[in-house]
Amino acid sequence: MTPPPVATSPPSSPSAVVDADALRSPFVFALCQPGAEAVVRDELAQHGLSPSFSATGFVTAKAREPLSLATLPRLVFARRLCLSLADVDDGELLAARVRARVHHEQAASGEPRGAPADDGDVVVTTVVRGRPFVGVHRQRPGLSRDPCGDAQLVVPERAPSRAWLKFEEAARVFAVPLVEGDTVVEIGCAPGGMTRALLDRGAHVVGIDRNAMDPRILAEPRFRHVQTSARHVEPSLVRTVAPSPVRLLVVDVNLPPRSALSALNAVAGAVRGTLRGALFTLKLGDYRLVAELPQWRSRIERMLRMPTQATQLPSNRQELTVFATVDG
Ligand SMILES: C[S@@+](CC[C@H](N)C(=O)[O-])C[C@H]1O[C@@H](n2cnc3c(N)ncnc32)[C@H](O)[C@@H]1O
């Protein structure tokens, strides 16, 4: 079969418009968490790409055949993966030529700039790492819509922990099914950063954790604390304490993923029938554990009978976020 024409750069006429879907390049670049570069290189290699230049939070690679927007692989640990256009160094010009709705930039100093993208938008990203790298991707559900995949959210003072970010960032990437008045079961809720985010969105929260909650969270009328390990919670207790059918399960326990999933089995069984979605923060501790991710995901999928998506959020250190939803 004849390979498609390689168009790594738009035509020379400044007014010429290029169909973004016709762009072809064997090169890609990925943006990731500092420290996750090796995991991204492994993911790229699994898709048949050969990693080349890397810097902190940045990995480039080359495919054997030219790729297009439609054939860019989906990676868990790259918060942004772009078709990299080798001969292009002016992102503004490229954005005009491919009629990109947004142009995202990250200077060497690291701060991303640009407006959030909507699903279906063609996005041009310029990243400066020694020189400018200019790439293109198409926005889709399950991918951060923020410049360079990082909304740069700041933890508000009323949140008792940084974990507030884990919920707010996840809600910008995934269609987390939570509406005002819903009941959420949160396992591993102390001291209450994520609880703060849930309460601020109008949820009733049943929080399970043997550790103490921040007094500001305990004072909230829509919060109930079940102060024990999830392992010791009788399924009937959850149904008694919850003010209405449980719609969302949130899990953020400091246990290795296999133990975490065992610990919540009974609670998950109690709420599965009414759930619309679940959000798990899985602690890796060691990136070598990533090899087990497919097992953890299929365990969650069997436990909840929902498909999953996984990503690493900007606030995730050596951990990742798995989202399950009935709408998935
Ligand atoms: C990272 S902290 C949670 C932070 C919290 N999500 C927040 O937003 O502030 C991990 C928590 O998991 C809790 N934990 C560990 N094992 C647990 C279990 N079996 N059941 C419930 N909570 C557990 C710990 O007590 C600890 O408070």
PDBQT file of the ligand as one rigid body, heavy atoms in Angstrom, charges set to zero:
ROOT
HETATM    1  C1  LIG A 401      -4.020  10.821  51.019  1.00  0.00    +0.000 C 
HETATM    2  S1  LIG A 401      -4.994  10.685  52.443  1.00  0.00    +0.000 S 
HETATM    3  C2  LIG A 401      -6.554  11.199  51.867  1.00  0.00    +0.000 C 
HETATM    4  C3  LIG A 401      -6.652  12.656  51.608  1.00  0.00    +0.000 C 
HETATM    5  C4  LIG A 401      -8.087  13.072  51.440  1.00  0.00    +0.000 C 
HETATM    6  N1  LIG A 401      -8.694  12.453  50.263  1.00  0.00    +0.000 N 
HETATM    7  C5  LIG A 401      -8.268  14.551  51.349  1.00  0.00    +0.000 C 
HETATM    8  O1  LIG A 401      -8.936  14.997  50.395  1.00  0.00    +0.000 OA
HETATM    9  O2  LIG A 401      -7.812  15.292  52.205  1.00  0.00    +0.000 OA
HETATM   10  C6  LIG A 401      -5.200   8.962  52.591  1.00  0.00    +0.000 C 
HETATM   11  C7  LIG A 401      -6.204   8.560  53.637  1.00  0.00    +0.000 C 
HETATM   12  O3  LIG A 401      -6.535   7.193  53.417  1.00  0.00    +0.000 OA
HETATM   13  C8  LIG A 401      -6.965   6.690  54.650  1.00  0.00    +0.000 C 
HETATM   14  N2  LIG A 401      -7.073   5.226  54.597  1.00  0.00    +0.000 N 
HETATM   15  C9  LIG A 401      -6.089   4.313  54.486  1.00  0.00    +0.000 A 
HETATM   16  N3  LIG A 401      -6.607   3.061  54.493  1.00  0.00    +0.000 NA
HETATM   17  C10 LIG A 401      -7.944   3.201  54.590  1.00  0.00    +0.000 A 
HETATM   18  C11 LIG A 401      -9.029   2.284  54.639  1.00  0.00    +0.000 A 
HETATM   19  N4  LIG A 401      -8.827   0.957  54.601  1.00  0.00    +0.000 N 
HETATM   20  N5  LIG A 401     -10.286   2.781  54.747  1.00  0.00    +0.000 NA
HETATM   21  C12 LIG A 401     -10.504   4.123  54.785  1.00  0.00    +0.000 A 
HETATM   22  N6  LIG A 401      -9.514   5.035  54.739  1.00  0.00    +0.000 NA
HETATM   23  C13 LIG A 401      -8.252   4.584  54.648  1.00  0.00    +0.000 A 
HETATM   24  C14 LIG A 401      -5.927   7.228  55.625  1.00  0.00    +0.000 C 
HETATM   25  O4  LIG A 401      -6.399   7.198  56.955  1.00  0.00    +0.000 OA
HETATM   26  C15 LIG A 401      -5.703   8.636  55.087  1.00  0.00    +0.000 C 
HETATM   27  O5  LIG A 401      -6.452   9.582  55.807  1.00  0.00    +0.000 OA
ENDROOT
TORSDOF 0
